[in-house]
Amino acid sequence: MSNSQYIIQGAGLGLRRAIAGPLADRMPTQIDFMEVAPENWLAVGGSWGRQFRRFTEQYPFVLHGLSLSIGGPTPLDEAFLHKLKKFMKQHQIDCYSEHLSYCSDDGHLYDLMPIPFTEEAVHYVAARIKRVQDILERKIAMENVSYYAAPGKQMEEIDFLNAVLGEADCDLLLDVNNIYVNSVNHGYDAEQFLKALPGERIAYIHVAGHYNEAEDLIVDTHGADVIDPVWDLLDTAYQQFGAIPTLLERDFNLPSVDELLQEIATIHAIQARHQTGSDKQKQHGNV
């Protein structure tokens, strides 16, 4: 994709309620787009609803779902999908992504569980993604996830991911931190994995921090600053695919807005090294 083909541009930030007030006071121009989990905002009214409308009027938004459970055994929640479609239209949001995992059976598991890397799972998940796309009447993006065990594995992670993307004909939300985490936990080459992805399917990128539990065990937390090897992998992604729109994820242990904007500035600086002159003119400010 060229920059003009992306729904959003530049560097974005996940909107969390803990920082909504400080962000609303400033509406920083360094932030080019925002992301929220729709489950947290679908039924919100009152002052929070009004504040959310202020944000969606100021910034382009993307949605990153938490509850679809695309690899789960229970039927898709189509009632949720119809509410989601209405919500997207209401706020003029064109991009919805979810995790390539599952999080429910008889009830929600409150964690993202790994889908078995099998041919059967490829067909099952791809069919469910197609159904979601039919209801929403748009392509969705699936995120490569971090995982800590691979039960029933018959394929490599990269082959499973590429097979799902191809059969479902959906987009990819590329999480470079998850590639780094998995490369350490499962002993593979992060750059090799990255370069095997279909760049033309990447909708946008996530970058985040994590927690080092042990030398060979990293936990994907979104609760710390991004480390240099992950920034380096982001740089490699831009080198391979171009300066793709990138969102900073920070879910807890939130620092000040100024500290978050410093990491946003790092994204802008890395993007600038990989942009053509025309791309820079299209970008929204403050690189």
Buried (B, 14 or more C-beta within 10 A) or exposed (E): BEBEEBBBBBBBBBBBEEBBEBBBEEEBEBBBBBBBBBBBBBEEEEEEEEBBEEBBEBBBBBBBBBBBBBBBEEEBBEEBBEBBBEBBEEBEBEBBBBBBBBBBEEEEEEEBBBBBBBEEBBBBBBEBBBBBBEBBEBBBBBBBBBBBEBEEEEBBBBBBBBBBBEBBEBBBBBBBBBBBBBBBBBEBEBBEBBBEBEBEBBBBBBBBBBBEEEEEEBBBBBBBBBBEBBBBBBBBBBBBBBBBBBBBBBBEEBBEBEEBBEBBBBBBEBBBEBBEEEBEEBBBEBB
